[in-house]
């Protein structure tokens, strides 16, 4: 049995109860049986015990996906939550964890720039997977970004509509305006804006799957004259727009491309225009991307701190006119996604295989932990070129949001939204 791993677990696990069956068949229990989570895991081979100490950020997810680490009581989410809560509350454990993380971060890592070619490859890696995979856990609009839970009891579907409505209110849209959607996903937001505000929307994406489905959906809803989606890198956009919206795109730009991204927003935004950027961020100082997420889920991704974003915004000559931080909304979104994914776990295995399914189970669990406990959040930053582009009191957002809500409810009552799908 690995003495370092055993000593580490003994020193940190005070809340909850963790039982570990080691490769030699011996079982050790850490923590208390009296309260908290009760998790039991089994390690398949002795080498894993040492690997977990050397590179925990990478090896834990790999071992779970490969079946070398098996959760035999509880869930992988429960294991991650137990480990984090204990390392957070125990000073000695926290110091040891920081040492382990620092050892990994100081290893030489080559950060590849997200060139146009590499960006296409990165997008294909994740977003060109089978659409059937995303249908296992997303809402019918396939909104693959943080929902907006106006109340704890909202369904995912209602919270995703609320997110689009919230963004629309900040854009201060007027009929017939030209809107650019950077990183348009499966087209749900662009279609919603065109339908609810009477605007003309152009979306750009690098995903061939999303591009095809977006245009097909716009055509099915009779909006192809007002909404179009192009298979194009945002850096190649040249037309000018009254409004720009970008949801869940900034995280894929790459740390060395933030200046390029905001310079492009400034270049194609009309002088009296407004842009709203919705993205994942971190409360802490800038730090590297989790290596497991970078390797297996989002190659080329980077989650910025607000301090990094604001500098690029200023260099682009844009004004920050509003910032809102959504703290636990994505944790709740991910919880719903994870539960839906696990409820259709067998379907995921049929689409791919057991290892892939475990990878995604770990990804959804670790992501929820990140937003619930580890300093990740979502921010919406509103930008403009002119100081008088928007009303001077913020109440215009809530007033516009209520107007859109009433219109949404009216269309739903008439059956238009259901019929469109």
C-alpha positions as CSV (number, residue, x, y, z in Angstrom):
1,X,0.0,0.0,0.0
2,X,1.2,3.5,-0.8
3,X,2.4,5.1,2.4
4,X,2.3,8.7,1.0
5,X,-1.3,8.4,-0.2
6,X,-2.4,6.7,3.0
7,X,-0.8,9.5,5.1
8,X,-2.2,12.2,2.9
9,X,-5.8,10.8,3.2
10,X,-5.4,10.3,6.9
11,X,-4.3,13.9,7.5
12,X,-7.1,15.6,5.5
13,X,-10.3,13.6,5.6
14,X,-12.2,14.9,8.7
15,X,-15.6,15.6,7.2
16,X,-17.5,12.6,5.8
17,X,-16.1,9.1,5.4
18,X,-13.9,7.7,2.7
19,X,-13.1,4.0,2.4
20,X,-10.2,3.0,0.1
21,X,-9.6,-0.5,-1.0
22,X,-6.0,-0.7,-2.2
23,X,-4.6,-3.0,-4.8
24,X,-3.4,-5.5,-2.3
25,X,-6.9,-6.0,-1.0
26,X,-6.6,-4.0,2.2
27,X,-9.2,-1.4,3.1
28,X,-8.6,1.7,5.1
29,X,-11.3,4.1,6.3
30,X,-10.7,7.8,6.7
31,X,-12.8,10.4,8.5
32,X,-15.9,9.9,10.5
33,X,-18.9,7.7,10.1
34,X,-21.1,10.1,12.0
35,X,-21.8,12.8,9.4
36,X,-21.2,13.9,5.8
37,X,-20.7,11.9,2.7
38,X,-19.8,8.3,2.8
39,X,-17.8,7.3,-0.3
40,X,-16.0,4.0,-1.0
41,X,-13.4,3.6,-3.8
42,X,-11.3,0.8,-5.1
43,X,-7.8,1.2,-6.7
44,X,-7.0,-1.4,-9.3
45,X,-3.2,-1.5,-9.2
46,X,-0.4,-0.4,-7.0
47,X,1.2,2.0,-9.5
48,X,-2.0,4.1,-9.4
49,X,-1.4,4.8,-5.7
50,X,1.9,6.6,-6.5
51,X,0.6,8.2,-9.7
52,X,-2.2,9.9,-7.7
53,X,0.3,11.6,-5.5
54,X,2.6,12.7,-8.3
55,X,-0.1,14.2,-10.6
56,X,-3.5,14.2,-8.9
57,X,-5.1,16.8,-11.3
58,X,-4.5,14.6,-14.3
59,X,-4.5,11.0,-12.9
60,X,-7.7,11.1,-10.9
61,X,-9.9,11.7,-14.0
62,X,-7.9,9.4,-16.2
63,X,-8.0,6.6,-13.6
64,X,-11.8,7.0,-13.3
65,X,-12.3,6.9,-17.0
66,X,-10.1,3.9,-17.5
67,X,-11.8,2.0,-14.6
68,X,-8.6,1.8,-12.6
69,X,-10.3,3.9,-9.9
70,X,-13.8,2.6,-9.2
71,X,-16.4,4.3,-7.0
72,X,-18.2,1.4,-5.4
73,X,-20.3,3.4,-3.0
74,X,-21.5,7.0,-3.8
75,X,-20.6,8.9,-7.0
76,X,-17.6,10.5,-8.5
77,X,-19.2,13.8,-7.8
78,X,-19.4,12.8,-4.1
79,X,-15.8,11.8,-4.1
80,X,-14.6,15.1,-5.6
81,X,-16.8,17.1,-3.2
82,X,-15.5,15.2,-0.2
83,X,-11.9,15.7,-1.2
84,X,-12.4,19.4,-1.9
85,X,-14.3,20.2,1.3
86,X,-11.7,18.5,3.4
87,X,-8.7,20.1,1.7
88,X,-10.4,23.5,1.9
89,X,-11.2,23.2,5.6
90,X,-7.9,21.6,6.8
91,X,-4.9,23.9,6.8
92,X,-2.3,21.1,6.6
93,X,-4.2,19.4,3.9
94,X,-4.6,22.6,1.9
95,X,-0.9,23.3,2.1
96,X,-0.1,19.8,0.9
97,X,-2.6,20.1,-1.9
98,X,-1.1,23.4,-3.0
99,X,2.3,21.9,-3.0
100,X,1.1,19.1,-5.3
101,X,-0.7,21.5,-7.6
102,X,2.4,23.8,-7.7
103,X,4.6,20.8,-8.7
104,X,2.4,20.3,-11.7
105,X,2.1,23.9,-12.7
106,X,5.8,24.4,-12.6
107,X,6.4,21.6,-15.1
108,X,7.3,23.0,-18.5
109,X,4.1,23.2,-20.5
110,X,4.0,24.4,-24.1
111,X,1.0,26.6,-24.6
112,X,0.0,26.5,-28.3
113,X,-1.5,29.6,-29.8
114,X,-5.1,29.2,-31.1
115,X,-4.3,29.9,-34.8
116,X,-7.3,29.7,-37.2
117,X,-6.4,26.2,-38.1
118,X,-5.9,25.0,-34.6
119,X,-9.1,26.7,-33.5
120,X,-11.0,24.7,-36.1
121,X,-9.4,21.5,-34.8
122,X,-10.2,22.4,-31.2
123,X,-13.8,23.1,-31.9
124,X,-14.2,19.9,-33.9
125,X,-12.7,17.9,-31.0
126,X,-15.6,18.8,-28.7
127,X,-18.5,20.3,-30.7
128,X,-18.5,18.0,-33.7
129,X,-19.4,15.0,-31.6
130,X,-22.7,13.3,-32.3
131,X,-25.6,15.7,-31.8
132,X,-27.4,12.7,-30.1
133,X,-24.8,13.0,-27.3
134,X,-25.9,16.6,-26.5
135,X,-29.6,15.7,-26.7
136,X,-29.0,13.3,-23.8
137,X,-28.7,16.3,-21.4
138,X,-29.3,19.7,-23.0
139,X,-32.7,21.5,-23.4
140,X,-34.5,21.3,-26.8
141,X,-32.7,24.5,-27.9
142,X,-29.4,22.9,-27.2
143,X,-28.2,25.8,-25.1
144,X,-24.7,24.6,-24.1
145,X,-23.9,27.4,-21.7
146,X,-24.9,28.7,-18.3
147,X,-28.6,29.0,-17.7
148,X,-30.2,31.9,-15.7
149,X,-32.2,30.6,-12.7
150,X,-34.5,33.4,-11.7
151,X,-35.8,31.0,-9.0
152,X,-34.4,27.7,-7.5
153,X,-37.5,25.8,-8.8
154,X,-37.1,26.8,-12.5
155,X,-36.7,24.0,-15.0
156,X,-33.6,23.9,-17.1
157,X,-35.8,24.8,-20.2
158,X,-37.2,27.9,-18.5
159,X,-33.9,28.9,-17.1
160,X,-32.3,28.8,-20.6
161,X,-35.0,31.0,-22.0
162,X,-34.5,33.3,-19.1
163,X,-30.8,33.5,-20.0
164,X,-31.6,34.5,-23.6
165,X,-34.2,37.0,-22.4
166,X,-31.6,38.5,-19.9
167,X,-29.0,38.9,-22.7
168,X,-31.6,40.4,-25.0
169,X,-32.5,43.1,-22.4
170,X,-28.8,44.1,-22.1
171,X,-28.4,44.4,-25.9
172,X,-31.2,47.0,-26.0
173,X,-32.4,45.7,-29.3
174,X,-34.5,47.7,-31.8
175,X,-36.3,46.1,-34.8
176,X,-34.2,45.7,-38.0
177,X,-30.9,46.1,-36.3
178,X,-28.0,43.9,-37.5
179,X,-26.7,41.5,-34.9
180,X,-23.6,39.4,-34.9
181,X,-23.5,36.3,-32.8
182,X,-19.9,35.2,-32.3
183,X,-19.7,31.5,-31.5
184,X,-23.4,30.9,-32.3
185,X,-23.7,27.2,-31.1
186,X,-26.7,25.4,-32.4
187,X,-28.4,28.7,-33.2
188,X,-30.9,28.9,-30.4
189,X,-29.9,32.4,-29.2
190,X,-29.8,33.9,-32.7
191,X,-33.2,32.5,-33.6
192,X,-34.6,33.7,-30.3
193,X,-33.4,37.3,-30.9
194,X,-34.7,37.4,-34.4
195,X,-38.1,36.1,-33.3
196,X,-38.5,38.2,-30.2
197,X,-36.9,41.5,-31.3
198,X,-37.3,41.5,-35.1
199,X,-33.6,41.9,-35.7
200,X,-31.4,40.4,-38.5
201,X,-28.9,38.0,-37.1
202,X,-25.7,36.6,-38.5
203,X,-24.0,33.8,-36.5
204,X,-20.5,32.5,-36.9
205,X,-19.2,29.1,-35.8
206,X,-16.3,26.8,-36.6
207,X,-18.3,23.6,-35.9
208,X,-19.6,21.9,-39.0
209,X,-22.3,20.1,-37.0
210,X,-23.6,23.3,-35.4
211,X,-23.4,25.2,-38.7
212,X,-25.6,22.6,-40.5
213,X,-28.1,22.2,-37.6
214,X,-28.4,26.0,-37.0
215,X,-29.4,26.8,-40.6
216,X,-31.8,23.9,-40.7
217,X,-33.5,25.1,-37.6
218,X,-33.8,28.6,-38.9
219,X,-35.4,27.3,-42.1
220,X,-37.8,25.0,-40.2
221,X,-39.0,28.1,-38.2
222,X,-39.4,30.2,-41.3
223,X,-36.7,32.6,-40.2
224,X,-34.0,32.0,-42.8
225,X,-34.4,35.5,-44.3
226,X,-33.6,37.0,-40.9
227,X,-31.1,34.5,-39.4
228,X,-28.2,32.9,-41.1
229,X,-25.2,31.0,-39.7
230,X,-21.8,31.0,-41.4
231,X,-18.9,28.5,-41.0
232,X,-16.3,31.2,-40.4
233,X,-13.6,32.2,-37.9
234,X,-14.6,35.4,-36.0
235,X,-11.3,36.9,-37.1
236,X,-12.5,36.9,-40.7
237,X,-15.7,38.9,-40.1
238,X,-15.6,42.3,-41.9
239,X,-19.2,43.6,-42.0
240,X,-20.3,46.1,-39.3
241,X,-23.1,45.4,-36.8
242,X,-25.4,47.4,-34.5
243,X,-25.2,44.7,-31.8
244,X,-22.8,41.9,-31.0
245,X,-23.4,39.0,-28.6
246,X,-21.1,36.2,-27.7
247,X,-22.0,33.4,-25.4
248,X,-19.5,30.8,-24.2
249,X,-17.0,31.7,-26.9
250,X,-14.3,33.8,-25.0
251,X,-13.2,30.7,-23.1
252,X,-12.1,29.1,-26.4
253,X,-10.2,32.1,-27.8
254,X,-7.0,31.4,-25.9
255,X,-5.0,33.6,-23.5
256,X,-2.8,35.1,-26.3
257,X,-5.9,36.0,-28.4
258,X,-7.9,38.2,-26.0
259,X,-6.5,41.4,-27.6
260,X,-7.3,40.1,-31.0
261,X,-10.9,39.1,-30.0
262,X,-11.8,42.5,-28.5
263,X,-10.1,44.4,-31.3
264,X,-12.3,42.5,-33.7
265,X,-15.4,43.4,-31.6
266,X,-14.4,47.0,-31.7
267,X,-13.7,46.9,-35.5
268,X,-17.0,45.5,-36.5
269,X,-19.2,47.3,-34.0
270,X,-21.0,50.4,-35.2
271,X,-20.1,53.7,-33.4
272,X,-23.3,53.7,-31.5
273,X,-23.4,49.9,-31.1
274,X,-23.5,47.7,-28.0
275,X,-21.9,44.3,-27.4
276,X,-22.6,41.8,-24.6
277,X,-20.0,39.1,-23.8
278,X,-21.1,36.1,-21.7
279,X,-18.2,33.9,-20.6
280,X,-16.8,31.7,-17.8
281,X,-14.3,33.5,-15.6
282,X,-12.5,32.9,-12.3
283,X,-12.6,35.0,-9.2
284,X,-9.0,34.3,-8.4
285,X,-5.8,35.7,-10.0
286,X,-5.0,34.3,-13.5
287,X,-4.1,30.6,-13.4
288,X,-3.5,27.8,-15.9
289,X,-6.2,25.6,-17.4
290,X,-6.8,22.4,-15.6
291,X,-4.6,19.9,-17.5
292,X,-7.2,17.1,-17.6
293,X,-9.9,19.4,-19.0
294,X,-7.4,20.8,-21.5
295,X,-6.4,17.3,-22.7
296,X,-9.7,15.5,-22.8
297,X,-12.5,18.1,-23.1
298,X,-11.5,21.6,-24.3
299,X,-8.1,21.7,-26.0
300,X,-7.0,25.3,-26.4
301,X,-9.4,26.6,-23.7
302,X,-8.5,29.1,-21.1
303,X,-10.7,30.6,-18.4
304,X,-9.8,34.3,-17.7
305,X,-9.9,36.4,-14.7
306,X,-11.8,39.7,-15.1
307,X,-8.4,41.6,-14.7
308,X,-7.2,40.0,-17.9
309,X,-10.4,40.8,-19.8
310,X,-10.6,44.4,-18.8
311,X,-7.1,45.2,-20.0
312,X,-7.9,43.8,-23.4
313,X,-11.2,45.8,-23.5
314,X,-9.3,49.0,-22.7
315,X,-6.6,48.3,-25.4
316,X,-9.4,47.8,-28.0
317,X,-10.8,51.2,-27.2
318,X,-14.1,49.9,-25.9
319,X,-16.0,51.2,-22.8
320,X,-17.2,48.8,-20.1
321,X,-20.7,49.9,-19.5
322,X,-22.0,47.1,-17.3
323,X,-20.7,43.9,-15.6
324,X,-22.8,41.2,-13.9
325,X,-21.4,38.2,-12.2
326,X,-23.5,35.0,-12.1
327,X,-22.1,33.0,-9.2
328,X,-23.9,29.7,-8.8
329,X,-26.1,29.6,-11.9
330,X,-23.6,27.4,-13.8
331,X,-23.3,25.0,-10.8
332,X,-27.1,24.5,-10.9
333,X,-27.0,24.2,-14.7
334,X,-24.3,21.5,-14.5
335,X,-26.1,19.7,-11.8
336,X,-29.2,19.3,-14.0
337,X,-27.0,18.3,-17.0
338,X,-25.2,15.7,-14.9
339,X,-28.3,14.1,-13.6
340,X,-29.9,14.0,-17.1
341,X,-26.7,12.5,-18.5
342,X,-26.5,9.8,-15.8
343,X,-30.2,9.0,-16.3
344,X,-29.4,8.2,-19.9
345,X,-25.9,6.7,-19.3
346,X,-26.7,3.6,-21.2
347,X,-27.5,5.6,-24.3
348,X,-24.2,7.4,-24.0
349,X,-22.4,4.0,-23.9
350,X,-24.3,2.9,-27.0
351,X,-23.2,6.1,-28.8
352,X,-19.6,5.8,-27.9
353,X,-18.3,3.4,-25.2
354,X,-17.8,3.0,-21.4
355,X,-14.5,5.0,-21.3
356,X,-16.0,8.0,-23.1
357,X,-19.1,7.9,-20.9
358,X,-16.9,7.9,-17.8
359,X,-14.8,10.8,-19.2
360,X,-18.0,12.9,-19.6
361,X,-19.3,11.9,-16.2
362,X,-16.1,13.1,-14.6
363,X,-16.1,16.3,-16.8
364,X,-19.7,17.2,-15.7
365,X,-18.9,16.4,-12.0
366,X,-15.6,18.2,-11.9
367,X,-17.1,21.3,-13.6
368,X,-19.9,21.5,-11.1
369,X,-17.4,21.3,-8.3
370,X,-15.4,24.1,-10.0
371,X,-18.4,26.5,-10.0
372,X,-19.8,25.4,-6.6
373,X,-16.6,25.5,-4.6
374,X,-13.5,26.4,-6.6
375,X,-13.9,30.0,-7.7
376,X,-15.4,29.7,-11.2
377,X,-18.2,31.9,-12.2
378,X,-19.9,33.4,-15.3
379,X,-19.7,37.1,-16.1
380,X,-21.7,39.2,-18.6
381,X,-19.8,42.3,-19.7
382,X,-21.6,45.0,-21.7
383,X,-19.4,47.1,-24.0
384,X,-19.9,50.2,-26.1
385,X,-17.8,52.8,-28.0
386,X,-19.8,55.9,-27.0
387,X,-20.8,57.0,-23.5
388,X,-24.3,57.9,-24.7
389,X,-25.1,54.6,-26.5
390,X,-27.4,53.4,-23.7
391,X,-29.8,54.9,-21.1
392,X,-28.0,56.3,-18.1
393,X,-30.0,54.4,-15.5
394,X,-29.9,50.6,-15.4
395,X,-33.6,50.1,-15.0
396,X,-33.9,50.0,-18.8
397,X,-32.7,46.4,-18.6
398,X,-35.3,45.2,-16.1
399,X,-38.1,47.1,-18.0
400,X,-37.0,45.6,-21.3
401,X,-36.7,42.1,-19.8
402,X,-40.3,42.3,-18.5
403,X,-41.5,43.4,-21.9
404,X,-39.8,40.4,-23.6
405,X,-41.1,38.1,-20.9
406,X,-44.7,39.2,-21.6
407,X,-44.1,38.7,-25.3
408,X,-42.7,35.2,-24.7
409,X,-45.7,34.2,-22.6
410,X,-48.0,35.6,-25.3
411,X,-46.3,33.6,-28.0
412,X,-46.3,30.4,-25.9
413,X,-50.0,30.8,-25.1
414,X,-50.7,31.1,-28.8
415,X,-48.7,27.9,-29.4
416,X,-46.1,29.7,-31.7
417,X,-43.0,28.6,-29.8
418,X,-44.1,24.9,-29.6
419,X,-45.2,24.9,-33.2
420,X,-41.8,26.3,-34.3
421,X,-40.0,23.3,-32.8
